[in-house]
């Protein structure tokens, strides 16, 4: 084990990019890991500051500094502390959770196309949230209903995947895909029978909208706890990514670890969906792009996913607020417009190098 822990860990999965010996050794040096994480942390601070400064009322750096230190005008105080800063922090936490959940699902299912919604969690949350909107409930109860719907979807998917025997990642994935299709049919039915005046809010929620975010603390606390618990497991995830049999031979408790990671990814996704609705593409794009650029070491990919996902969604929400101001776009539209060409470009580059 000591010899294995000191050796470079080249990627053994066929769906991950091969890494040369030089790149692999550089990736696994702690100093080399700190450099991209430091850059991403700096980008995260810049994205939050930009989100707070930009809007219908722009704030100069001096005005922003005076407002943050409690010396700004009452209008600026209200804009920053009650509107923009909570929304920016909620966007950062939501993006971090979605990217982390995507990274976990791609490792566990050993599938580069896996994302946080692959098990049908967003469908269950969406059905419950739309039912709450049709019942005329307030925003807080809509969020609570979305979280309850996501938890119900988790229990149904895991219960059906387990059945009377054991489950496998393939069986869990197939069950999640089928459940997602079922939730999609129910969502279509609810939209078809809903009153016309209720449709705009329902559609915005389905496309992802940070305007529904109330308090940033739930997503920030869950993201921080996830980082504290999951990032130290990066070396174990490197072993698990090679396959269950190899991990078991190296002393990893595979089944309890898989259960725990699936539940952690599900909880992160449920919290993110409750906060912002169904924001697509973040959990698929961010881990995959980081793996293309930084390699397959989960000790680096997990914290980098948290930071990069938060940066992406914060910047996307800033664009959604300001692109056609005073009107606002759903943030899911912006993430798709940013993510699709970037993702295709990186795939094209990696194919050319291969």
C-alpha positions in Angstrom: 0.0 0.0 0.0 2.8 2.4 0.8 4.4 1.8 -2.6 1.0 2.2 -4.3 0.3 5.5 -2.5 3.6 7.0 -3.7 3.2 5.9 -7.3 1.5 8.1 -9.9 -2.1 7.1 -10.5 -2.6 7.0 -14.3 -6.2 6.9 -15.4 -7.4 3.3 -15.9 -11.0 4.1 -16.9 -11.6 4.1 -20.6 -13.9 7.1 -20.4 -11.2 9.3 -18.8 -8.4 10.9 -20.7 -5.0 9.2 -20.5 -2.4 11.2 -18.6 1.3 11.1 -19.4 3.8 10.2 -16.8 5.1 13.8 -16.5 1.6 15.3 -16.2 0.6 12.6 -13.7 3.5 13.3 -11.4 2.9 17.0 -11.6 -0.8 16.6 -10.9 -0.2 14.7 -7.7 2.3 17.1 -6.1 0.5 19.1 -3.3 2.1 22.4 -4.5 0.7 21.8 -8.0 -2.7 21.1 -6.6 -2.7 24.3 -4.6 -2.1 26.5 -7.6 -5.3 25.8 -9.6 -7.3 25.8 -6.4 -5.9 29.2 -5.5 -6.8 30.5 -8.9 -10.3 29.2 -8.7 -10.7 30.6 -5.2 -9.6 34.0 -6.5 -12.0 33.7 -9.4 -14.8 32.9 -6.9 -14.2 36.1 -5.0 -14.1 38.1 -8.2 -17.4 36.5 -9.4 -19.2 37.4 -6.2 -17.8 41.0 -6.2 -18.9 41.4 -9.8 -22.4 40.0 -9.1 -22.8 42.5 -6.2 -21.5 45.5 -8.3 -23.4 44.9 -11.6 -27.1 45.6 -12.0 -29.7 48.2 -12.8 -27.8 50.4 -10.4 -24.1 49.9 -10.9 -21.7 50.4 -8.0 -18.2 51.7 -8.4 -15.4 50.0 -6.4 -15.4 52.9 -3.9 -19.2 52.8 -3.5 -19.1 49.0 -3.0 -16.3 49.4 -0.4 -18.3 52.0 1.5 -21.4 49.9 1.4 -19.7 46.8 2.7 -18.1 48.8 5.5 -21.5 50.2 6.5 -20.9 53.8 5.2 -22.9 53.7 1.9 -26.2 55.2 1.1 -29.5 53.5 2.3 -30.2 52.5 -1.3 -26.9 50.9 -1.8 -27.1 49.2 1.6 -30.5 47.6 0.5 -29.2 46.6 -2.9 -26.1 44.9 -1.6 -27.1 43.4 1.8 -30.7 42.4 1.0 -30.8 41.7 -2.7 -27.5 41.1 -4.5 -25.2 39.6 -2.0 -27.6 36.9 -0.7 -28.5 36.0 -4.3 -24.8 35.8 -5.4 -23.9 33.6 -2.4 -26.9 31.4 -3.1 -25.8 31.1 -6.7 -22.3 30.2 -5.7 -23.4 27.5 -3.2 -25.9 26.0 -5.7 -23.3 25.8 -8.4 -20.8 24.3 -6.0 -23.3 21.6 -4.9 -24.3 20.7 -8.5 -20.7 20.4 -9.7 -19.7 18.3 -6.7 -22.7 16.0 -7.2 -21.9 15.6 -10.9 -18.2 14.7 -10.0 -19.4 12.1 -7.6 -22.0 10.6 -10.0 -19.4 10.4 -12.8 -17.0 8.5 -10.6 -19.5 6.2 -9.1 -21.3 5.3 -12.3 -18.0 5.5 -14.3 -19.8 7.4 -16.9 -18.7 10.8 -18.2 -22.3 11.7 -19.2 -23.7 11.3 -15.7 -25.0 14.4 -14.0 -26.7 15.3 -10.7 -30.2 14.7 -12.2 -29.4 11.2 -13.6 -31.4 9.5 -10.8 -34.6 11.6 -11.4 -34.2 13.9 -8.4 -35.0 17.0 -10.3 -38.1 15.4 -11.6 -39.5 14.6 -8.2 -38.6 18.0 -6.9 -40.2 19.7 -9.9 -43.5 17.8 -9.6 -43.8 18.7 -5.9 -42.9 22.3 -6.5 -45.4 22.7 -9.4 -48.1 21.1 -7.2 -47.3 23.6 -4.5 -47.5 26.5 -7.0 -50.9 25.2 -8.2 -52.1 25.1 -4.6 -51.2 28.7 -4.2 -48.6 28.1 -1.5 -45.9 30.7 -0.7 -42.3 30.6 -1.9 -41.0 29.1 1.4 -43.5 26.2 1.1 -42.7 25.7 -2.6 -39.0 25.2 -1.6 -40.0 22.9 1.2 -42.2 20.9 -1.2 -39.3 20.7 -3.7 -37.0 19.3 -1.1 -39.6 16.7 0.0 -40.2 15.7 -3.6 -36.5 15.2 -4.1 -36.2 13.0 -1.0 -39.3 10.9 -2.1 -37.6 10.4 -5.5 -34.4 9.2 -3.8 -36.3 6.7 -1.7 -38.3 5.4 -4.7 -35.3 5.1 -7.0 -33.1 3.3 -4.4 -36.0 1.1 -3.3 -36.8 0.0 -6.9 -33.1 -0.4 -7.8 -32.5 -2.7 -4.8 -35.6 -4.8 -5.1 -35.4 -8.2 -3.5 -31.7 -8.6 -4.2 -28.5 -6.5 -4.5 -28.2 -3.5 -6.8 -25.5 -2.4 -9.2 -24.6 1.0 -10.6 -26.1 0.0 -14.0 -29.4 -1.1 -12.4 -29.5 2.1 -10.3 -28.8 4.2 -13.4 -31.5 2.5 -15.4 -34.0 2.9 -12.6 -33.2 6.6 -12.4 -33.6 7.1 -16.1 -37.0 5.4 -16.1 -38.1 7.4 -13.1 -37.0 10.7 -14.7 -39.1 9.8 -17.7 -42.1 9.2 -15.5 -41.6 12.5 -13.6 -41.3 14.2 -17.0 -44.7 12.9 -18.1 -46.3 14.1 -14.9 -44.7 17.6 -15.3 -46.1 17.8 -18.9 -49.6 16.9 -17.6 -49.4 19.6 -14.8 -48.3 22.2 -17.3 -51.2 21.2 -19.7 -53.9 21.6 -17.0 -52.5 24.6 -15.2 -54.1 28.1 -15.5 -52.4 30.4 -18.0 -51.5 32.9 -15.4 -49.5 30.3 -13.4 -47.4 29.1 -16.4 -44.7 31.8 -16.5 -43.6 31.1 -12.9 -43.7 27.4 -13.3 -41.7 27.5 -16.5 -39.1 29.7 -14.9 -38.7 27.3 -12.0 -38.3 24.4 -14.4 -35.6 26.2 -16.3 -33.8 27.3 -13.2 -34.2 30.7 -11.6 -32.2 32.2 -8.8 -35.0 34.7 -8.1 -36.6 31.9 -6.0 -33.5 31.7 -3.7 -34.3 33.1 -0.3 -31.4 32.5 2.1 -27.9 31.4 0.9 -27.1 29.7 4.1 -28.6 26.2 3.5 -26.6 25.7 0.3 -23.4 27.3 1.7 -23.6 25.1 4.9 -24.2 21.9 2.9 -21.4 22.8 0.5 -19.0 23.4 3.3 -19.9 20.2 5.1 -19.6 18.3 1.8 -16.1 19.7 1.3 -15.0 18.7 4.8 -16.4 15.2 4.5 -15.8 14.3 0.9 -12.5 16.0 -0.1 -10.4 13.8 2.3 -11.9 10.8 0.5 -10.2 11.8 -2.8 -7.6 9.0 -2.6 -10.2 6.4 -1.9 -12.3 7.6 -4.8 -9.2 7.3 -7.0 -9.1 3.6 -6.1 -12.9 3.2 -6.5 -12.8 4.7 -10.0 -10.7 1.8 -11.1 -13.5 -0.6 -10.3 -15.2 -2.2 -7.4 -13.1 -5.4 -7.5 -9.8 -3.6 -7.4 -10.9 -1.3 -4.7 -12.1 -4.3 -2.6 -8.8 -6.0 -3.1 -7.0 -2.9 -1.8 -9.1 -2.9 1.4 -11.8 -0.3 0.5 -15.3 -1.0 2.0 -16.9 -0.6 -1.4 -20.6 -1.1 -0.7 -20.8 1.3 2.3 -18.7 3.8 0.5 -20.9 3.7 -2.6 -24.1 4.1 -0.5 -22.7 7.0 1.4 -21.5 8.8 -1.8 -24.8 8.2 -3.6 -26.7 9.7 -0.7 -24.3 12.6 -0.4 -24.7 13.4 -4.1 -28.5 13.1 -3.7 -28.6 15.4 -0.7 -26.4 18.0 -2.5 -28.7 17.8 -5.6 -31.9 18.1 -3.6 -30.6 21.2 -1.8 -29.5 22.8 -5.0 -32.8 22.1 -6.8 -34.7 23.4 -3.7 -32.8 26.7 -3.9 -32.8 27.4 -7.6 -35.0 25.0 -9.5 -33.6 22.7 -12.2 -30.4 24.4 -13.4 -28.9 22.2 -16.1 -25.5 21.5 -17.5 -23.4 22.7 -14.4 -23.1 19.2 -12.9 -22.2 17.7 -16.3 -19.9 20.3 -17.7 -17.8 21.5 -14.8 -16.3 18.1 -13.6 -15.8 16.9 -17.1 -14.0 20.1 -18.2 -11.8 20.0 -15.0 -10.9 16.4 -15.7 -9.9 17.3 -19.2 -7.6 20.2 -18.0 -6.4 18.9 -14.6 -6.4 15.1 -14.8 -8.4 12.5 -13.0 -7.1 12.9 -9.4 -10.2 13.3 -7.2 -8.2 15.0 -4.5 -8.0 17.9 -6.9 -11.2 17.4 -8.9 -13.6 17.5 -5.9 -12.5 20.9 -4.4 -12.0 22.3 -7.9 -15.5 21.3 -8.8 -16.9 23.1 -5.8 -15.1 26.3 -6.7 -15.6 26.2 -10.4 -19.2 25.3 -10.2 -19.8 28.2 -7.8 -18.0 30.6 -10.1 -19.9 29.5 -13.2 -23.3 29.8 -11.7 -22.6 33.1 -10.1 -21.3 34.6 -13.4 -24.3 33.0 -15.3 -26.8 34.5 -12.8 -25.1 37.9 -13.2 -25.6 37.7 -17.0 -29.2 36.5 -16.5 -29.9 39.6 -14.4 -28.2 42.2 -16.7 -28.3 40.9 -20.3 -31.8 42.2 -21.1 -32.3 44.3 -18.0 -34.8 45.2 -16.5 -36.1 41.8 -17.6 -34.4 38.7 -16.2 -33.6 35.5 -18.0 -33.7 32.0 -16.3 -30.2 31.2 -15.3 -30.5 27.7 -16.8 -30.6 29.3 -20.3 -27.3 31.1 -19.6 -25.6 28.0 -18.3 -26.6 26.1 -21.4 -25.5 28.9 -23.8 -22.1 29.1 -22.0 -21.6 25.4 -21.4 -22.5 23.8 -24.7 -19.9 25.5 -27.0 -17.2 25.3 -24.3 -17.9 21.6 -23.7 -17.9 20.9 -27.5 -14.7 22.9 -27.9 -12.8 21.0 -25.2 -14.0 17.6 -26.5 -12.8 18.6 -30.0 -9.4 19.6 -28.6 -9.1 16.4 -26.6 -10.1 14.3 -29.7 -7.4 16.1 -31.8 -4.7 15.4 -29.2 -5.8 11.8 -28.9 
